[in-house]
Amino acid sequence: MVGGEGGVHRMPLSGGAPERLRGADGLHLTAWPWAAARAGELPDADQNRLANLETGQSRDVSLPDGVQAPAPRTAPG
């Protein structure tokens, strides 16, 4: 998915309707329980918020002063 509103859902193994996790709006799951928000809509956009979906803790993140983000990757060909 490129861009999009994000959000993390859970669904019982027994089936049923998916349920959007509270506090996960705009986030994209990275590795449970961590989710991150992107600063832009491109898939390589810098992440600007990190959240622990188990504890509900969230914090803004940014590159340290003087550090530049790598150039976005391009598709081969």
ZAGU-286165 format. One record per atom (N, C-alpha, C): chain; atom name; z, y, x. Coordinates in steps of 0.05 Angstrom, whole numbers. Example, Ala and Ser with C-alpha at 12.3 -4.5 7.8 and 13.67 -1.06 7.14 Angstrom:
# ZAGU-286165
<rec chain="A" name="N" w="156" v="-114" u="264"/>
<rec chain="A" name="CA" w="156" v="-90" u="246"/>
<rec chain="A" name="C" w="156" v="-66" u="264"/>
<rec chain="A" name="N" w="142" v="-45" u="257"/>
<rec chain="A" name="CA" w="143" v="-21" u="273"/>
<rec chain="A" name="C" w="157" v="1" u="258"/>
This chain:
# ZAGU-286165
<rec chain="A" name="N" w="0" v="-24" u="17"/>
<rec chain="A" name="CA" w="0" v="0" u="0"/>
<rec chain="A" name="C" w="0" v="25" u="18"/>
<rec chain="A" name="N" w="-18" v="43" u="14"/>
<rec chain="A" name="CA" w="-19" v="68" u="28"/>
<rec chain="A" name="C" w="-7" v="89" u="10"/>
<rec chain="A" name="N" w="13" v="103" u="21"/>
<rec chain="A" name="CA" w="26" v="124" u="6"/>
<rec chain="A" name="C" w="42" v="112" u="-17"/>
<rec chain="A" name="N" w="40" v="123" u="-40"/>
<rec chain="A" name="CA" w="55" v="112" u="-63"/>
<rec chain="A" name="C" w="83" v="123" u="-64"/>
<rec chain="A" name="N" w="95" v="118" u="-87"/>
<rec chain="A" name="CA" w="122" v="129" u="-91"/>
<rec chain="A" name="C" w="144" v="112" u="-78"/>
<rec chain="A" name="N" w="138" v="89" u="-70"/>
<rec chain="A" name="CA" w="158" v="72" u="-58"/>
<rec chain="A" name="C" w="178" v="62" u="-79"/>
<rec chain="A" name="N" w="200" v="53" u="-69"/>
<rec chain="A" name="CA" w="221" v="41" u="-87"/>
<rec chain="A" name="C" w="223" v="12" u="-81"/>
<rec chain="A" name="N" w="247" v="1" u="-84"/>
<rec chain="A" name="CA" w="252" v="-27" u="-78"/>
<rec chain="A" name="C" w="262" v="-40" u="-104"/>
<rec chain="A" name="N" w="252" v="-63" u="-110"/>
<rec chain="A" name="CA" w="259" v="-78" u="-134"/>
<rec chain="A" name="C" w="271" v="-105" u="-126"/>
<rec chain="A" name="N" w="287" v="-115" u="-145"/>
<rec chain="A" name="CA" w="297" v="-142" u="-141"/>
<rec chain="A" name="C" w="290" v="-158" u="-166"/>
<rec chain="A" name="N" w="288" v="-184" u="-163"/>
<rec chain="A" name="CA" w="281" v="-202" u="-185"/>
<rec chain="A" name="C" w="296" v="-228" u="-182"/>
<rec chain="A" name="N" w="309" v="-237" u="-203"/>
<rec chain="A" name="CA" w="324" v="-263" u="-201"/>
<rec chain="A" name="C" w="305" v="-286" u="-194"/>
<rec chain="A" name="N" w="315" v="-305" u="-178"/>
<rec chain="A" name="CA" w="299" v="-328" u="-172"/>
<rec chain="A" name="C" w="293" v="-345" u="-197"/>
<rec chain="A" name="N" w="310" v="-342" u="-217"/>
<rec chain="A" name="CA" w="306" v="-357" u="-242"/>
<rec chain="A" name="C" w="284" v="-344" u="-259"/>
<rec chain="A" name="N" w="274" v="-322" u="-251"/>
<rec chain="A" name="CA" w="252" v="-308" u="-265"/>
<rec chain="A" name="C" w="263" v="-284" u="-280"/>
<rec chain="A" name="N" w="247" v="-271" u="-295"/>
<rec chain="A" name="CA" w="255" v="-247" u="-309"/>
<rec chain="A" name="C" w="240" v="-223" u="-298"/>
<rec chain="A" name="N" w="247" v="-201" u="-310"/>
<rec chain="A" name="CA" w="235" v="-175" u="-303"/>
<rec chain="A" name="C" w="246" v="-164" u="-277"/>
<rec chain="A" name="N" w="230" v="-152" u="-260"/>
<rec chain="A" name="CA" w="240" v="-139" u="-236"/>
<rec chain="A" name="C" w="257" v="-115" u="-244"/>
<rec chain="A" name="N" w="277" v="-110" u="-228"/>
<rec chain="A" name="CA" w="295" v="-87" u="-232"/>
<rec chain="A" name="C" w="294" v="-69" u="-208"/>
<rec chain="A" name="N" w="289" v="-44" u="-212"/>
<rec chain="A" name="CA" w="288" v="-24" u="-190"/>
<rec chain="A" name="C" w="317" v="-19" u="-180"/>
<rec chain="A" name="N" w="321" v="-21" u="-154"/>
<rec chain="A" name="CA" w="347" v="-17" u="-142"/>
<rec chain="A" name="C" w="354" v="13" u="-143"/>
<rec chain="A" name="N" w="378" v="19" u="-152"/>
<rec chain="A" name="CA" w="387" v="46" u="-154"/>
<rec chain="A" name="C" w="389" v="58" u="-126"/>
<rec chain="A" name="N" w="380" v="83" u="-123"/>
<rec chain="A" name="CA" w="381" v="96" u="-98"/>
<rec chain="A" name="C" w="359" v="90" u="-79"/>
<rec chain="A" name="N" w="339" v="74" u="-88"/>
<rec chain="A" name="CA" w="317" v="66" u="-70"/>
<rec chain="A" name="C" w="291" v="80" u="-76"/>
<rec chain="A" name="N" w="292" v="101" u="-92"/>
<rec chain="A" name="CA" w="268" v="116" u="-98"/>
<rec chain="A" name="C" w="256" v="127" u="-72"/>
<rec chain="A" name="N" w="230" v="124" u="-69"/>
<rec chain="A" name="CA" w="216" v="135" u="-46"/>
<rec chain="A" name="C" w="219" v="118" u="-21"/>
<rec chain="A" name="N" w="234" v="96" u="-22"/>
<rec chain="A" name="CA" w="239" v="80" u="1"/>
<rec chain="A" name="C" w="219" v="56" u="2"/>
<rec chain="A" name="N" w="215" v="46" u="26"/>
<rec chain="A" name="CA" w="199" v="22" u="30"/>
<rec chain="A" name="C" w="216" v="2" u="47"/>
<rec chain="A" name="N" w="218" v="-22" u="37"/>
<rec chain="A" name="CA" w="234" v="-42" u="51"/>
<rec chain="A" name="C" w="223" v="-48" u="78"/>
<rec chain="A" name="N" w="240" v="-47" u="99"/>
<rec chain="A" name="CA" w="232" v="-54" u="126"/>
<rec chain="A" name="C" w="241" v="-82" u="133"/>
<rec chain="A" name="N" w="267" v="-87" u="131"/>
<rec chain="A" name="CA" w="279" v="-114" u="135"/>
<rec chain="A" name="C" w="306" v="-113" u="121"/>
<rec chain="A" name="N" w="311" v="-131" u="103"/>
<rec chain="A" name="CA" w="335" v="-130" u="88"/>
<rec chain="A" name="C" w="359" v="-128" u="105"/>
<rec chain="A" name="N" w="378" v="-110" u="100"/>
<rec chain="A" name="CA" w="379" v="-91" u="77"/>
<rec chain="A" name="C" w="369" v="-63" u="82"/>
<rec chain="A" name="N" w="352" v="-60" u="103"/>
<rec chain="A" name="CA" w="343" v="-34" u="111"/>
<rec chain="A" name="C" w="317" v="-25" u="97"/>
<rec chain="A" name="N" w="317" v="0" u="88"/>
<rec chain="A" name="CA" w="293" v="12" u="77"/>
<rec chain="A" name="C" w="290" v="40" u="88"/>
<rec chain="A" name="N" w="266" v="50" u="89"/>
<rec chain="A" name="CA" w="261" v="76" u="101"/>
<rec chain="A" name="C" w="242" v="92" u="84"/>
<rec chain="A" name="N" w="245" v="118" u="86"/>
<rec chain="A" name="CA" w="226" v="137" u="72"/>
<rec chain="A" name="C" w="208" v="148" u="93"/>
<rec chain="A" name="N" w="184" v="154" u="86"/>
<rec chain="A" name="CA" w="164" v="165" u="104"/>
<rec chain="A" name="C" w="161" v="195" u="99"/>
<rec chain="A" name="N" w="155" v="210" u="121"/>
<rec chain="A" name="CA" w="152" v="239" u="119"/>
<rec chain="A" name="C" w="125" v="246" u="107"/>
<rec chain="A" name="N" w="106" v="228" u="105"/>
<rec chain="A" name="CA" w="80" v="234" u="94"/>
<rec chain="A" name="C" w="69" v="209" u="80"/>
<rec chain="A" name="N" w="45" v="211" u="71"/>
<rec chain="A" name="CA" w="33" v="189" u="55"/>
<rec chain="A" name="C" w="18" v="169" u="72"/>
<rec chain="A" name="N" w="12" v="175" u="97"/>
<rec chain="A" name="CA" w="-3" v="156" u="113"/>
<rec chain="A" name="C" w="16" v="133" u="122"/>
<rec chain="A" name="N" w="5" v="109" u="125"/>
<rec chain="A" name="CA" w="22" v="86" u="133"/>
<rec chain="A" name="C" w="36" v="90" u="160"/>
<rec chain="A" name="N" w="25" v="107" u="177"/>
<rec chain="A" name="CA" w="37" v="112" u="203"/>
<rec chain="A" name="C" w="54" v="137" u="204"/>
<rec chain="A" name="N" w="60" v="149" u="181"/>
<rec chain="A" name="CA" w="76" v="173" u="180"/>
<rec chain="A" name="C" w="104" v="167" u="191"/>
<rec chain="A" name="N" w="116" v="187" u="203"/>
<rec chain="A" name="CA" w="143" v="183" u="214"/>
<rec chain="A" name="C" w="162" v="177" u="191"/>
<rec chain="A" name="N" w="181" v="160" u="197"/>
<rec chain="A" name="CA" w="203" v="155" u="178"/>
<rec chain="A" name="C" w="223" v="177" u="181"/>
<rec chain="A" name="N" w="233" v="187" u="158"/>
<rec chain="A" name="CA" w="251" v="210" u="159"/>
<rec chain="A" name="C" w="278" v="204" u="145"/>
<rec chain="A" name="N" w="281" v="180" u="134"/>
<rec chain="A" name="CA" w="307" v="172" u="122"/>
<rec chain="A" name="C" w="309" v="142" u="125"/>
<rec chain="A" name="N" w="333" v="133" u="131"/>
<rec chain="A" name="CA" w="339" v="105" u="134"/>
<rec chain="A" name="C" w="363" v="99" u="115"/>
<rec chain="A" name="N" w="361" v="77" u="100"/>
<rec chain="A" name="CA" w="381" v="70" u="80"/>
<rec chain="A" name="C" w="389" v="41" u="83"/>
<rec chain="A" name="N" w="414" v="35" u="80"/>
<rec chain="A" name="CA" w="424" v="7" u="78"/>
<rec chain="A" name="C" w="428" v="2" u="48"/>
<rec chain="A" name="N" w="411" v="-16" u="37"/>
<rec chain="A" name="CA" w="412" v="-21" u="8"/>
<rec chain="A" name="C" w="436" v="-37" u="-1"/>
<rec chain="A" name="N" w="450" v="-50" u="18"/>
<rec chain="A" name="CA" w="475" v="-65" u="10"/>
<rec chain="A" name="C" w="498" v="-46" u="8"/>
<rec chain="A" name="N" w="501" v="-27" u="26"/>
<rec chain="A" name="CA" w="524" v="-9" u="26"/>
<rec chain="A" name="C" w="518" v="17" u="12"/>
<rec chain="A" name="N" w="493" v="25" u="8"/>
<rec chain="A" name="CA" w="486" v="50" u="-4"/>
<rec chain="A" name="C" w="486" v="73" u="16"/>
<rec chain="A" name="N" w="493" v="68" u="41"/>
<rec chain="A" name="CA" w="493" v="89" u="61"/>
<rec chain="A" name="C" w="464" v="97" u="67"/>
<rec chain="A" name="N" w="461" v="123" u="72"/>
<rec chain="A" name="CA" w="434" v="134" u="77"/>
<rec chain="A" name="C" w="437" v="157" u="96"/>
<rec chain="A" name="N" w="419" v="160" u="115"/>
<rec chain="A" name="CA" w="419" v="184" u="132"/>
<rec chain="A" name="C" w="391" v="192" u="139"/>
<rec chain="A" name="N" w="389" v="218" u="144"/>
<rec chain="A" name="CA" w="363" v="229" u="153"/>
<rec chain="A" name="C" w="360" v="222" u="182"/>
<rec chain="A" name="N" w="336" v="217" u="191"/>
<rec chain="A" name="CA" w="330" v="211" u="219"/>
<rec chain="A" name="C" w="306" v="228" u="228"/>
<rec chain="A" name="N" w="306" v="234" u="253"/>
<rec chain="A" name="CA" w="283" v="249" u="265"/>
<rec chain="A" name="C" w="281" v="242" u="294"/>
<rec chain="A" name="N" w="259" v="249" u="306"/>
<rec chain="A" name="CA" w="255" v="245" u="334"/>
<rec chain="A" name="C" w="273" v="265" u="350"/>
<rec chain="A" name="N" w="283" v="256" u="372"/>
<rec chain="A" name="CA" w="299" v="275" u="389"/>
<rec chain="A" name="C" w="281" v="298" u="398"/>
<rec chain="A" name="N" w="293" v="321" u="404"/>
<rec chain="A" name="CA" w="279" v="344" u="415"/>
<rec chain="A" name="C" w="263" v="336" u="439"/>
<rec chain="A" name="N" w="238" v="345" u="441"/>
<rec chain="A" name="CA" w="221" v="340" u="464"/>
<rec chain="A" name="C" w="206" v="313" u="462"/>
<rec chain="A" name="N" w="210" v="297" u="442"/>
<rec chain="A" name="CA" w="196" v="271" u="439"/>
<rec chain="A" name="C" w="174" v="275" u="419"/>
<rec chain="A" name="N" w="150" v="266" u="425"/>
<rec chain="A" name="CA" w="128" v="267" u="407"/>
<rec chain="A" name="C" w="123" v="240" u="395"/>
<rec chain="A" name="N" w="116" v="239" u="370"/>
<rec chain="A" name="CA" w="109" v="214" u="357"/>
<rec chain="A" name="C" w="82" v="205" u="368"/>
<rec chain="A" name="N" w="78" v="178" u="370"/>
<rec chain="A" name="CA" w="52" v="168" u="379"/>
<rec chain="A" name="C" w="30" v="176" u="359"/>
<rec chain="A" name="N" w="6" v="178" u="369"/>
<rec chain="A" name="CA" w="-17" v="183" u="352"/>
<rec chain="A" name="C" w="-20" v="161" u="332"/>
<rec chain="A" name="N" w="-29" v="167" u="308"/>
<rec chain="A" name="CA" w="-33" v="146" u="287"/>
<rec chain="A" name="C" w="-54" v="126" u="297"/>
<rec chain="A" name="N" w="-49" v="101" u="290"/>
<rec chain="A" name="CA" w="-69" v="80" u="296"/>
<rec chain="A" name="C" w="-93" v="82" u="278"/>
<rec chain="A" name="N" w="-116" v="74" u="289"/>
<rec chain="A" name="CA" w="-140" v="74" u="273"/>
<rec chain="A" name="C" w="-150" v="45" u="271"/>
<rec chain="A" name="N" w="-164" v="40" u="250"/>
<rec chain="A" name="CA" w="-175" v="13" u="246"/>
<rec chain="A" name="C" w="-197" v="8" u="267"/>
<rec chain="A" name="N" w="-199" v="-16" u="278"/>
<rec chain="A" name="CA" w="-220" v="-22" u="297"/>
<rec chain="A" name="C" w="-248" v="-21" u="284"/>
<rec chain="A" name="N" w="-267" v="-14" u="300"/>
<rec chain="A" name="CA" w="-295" v="-15" u="290"/>
<rec chain="A" name="C" w="-307" v="10" u="286"/>
